[in-house]
Amino acid sequence: MSVDTRTKGRRLDGYTRQRVGEHEVLLDPDLLKLPVELTIVSGGVFGRGLGAAVDGLNGAACPIQLL
């Protein structure tokens, strides 16, 4: 997983957009093909931070690891 805040002038048509609090998260179509459950939460002292956790779907082993 990566974070890139520079989206101006980039082709983002293939991404799925999801709102998390005041943030808009763009989900890569390749990530959405994997059998995972992705949890994204906003938080932090001022509510500006984002956190992500990924687990295998229905208790299965997770095919990826977030660093």
URQUI-V158971 format. One record per backbone hydrogen bond with DSSP energy under -0.5 kcal/mol. CO is the residue of the C=O (numbers start at 1). NH is the residue of the N-H. If there is no record, write none. Layout:
co->CO nh->NH
co->CO nh->NH
This chain:
co->5 nh->7
co->7 nh->10
co->10 nh->12
co->12 nh->15
co->16 nh->27
co->18 nh->25
co->20 nh->23
co->23 nh->20
co->23 nh->25
co->25 nh->18
co->25 nh->27
co->26 nh->28
co->27 nh->16
co->28 nh->32
co->29 nh->33
co->30 nh->33
co->31 nh->34
co->34 nh->36
co->35 nh->57
co->36 nh->38
co->37 nh->39
co->37 nh->55
co->38 nh->40
co->39 nh->53
co->41 nh->51
co->43 nh->49
co->49 nh->43
co->51 nh->41
co->53 nh->39
co->55 nh->37
co->56 nh->59
co->57 nh->60
co->60 nh->56
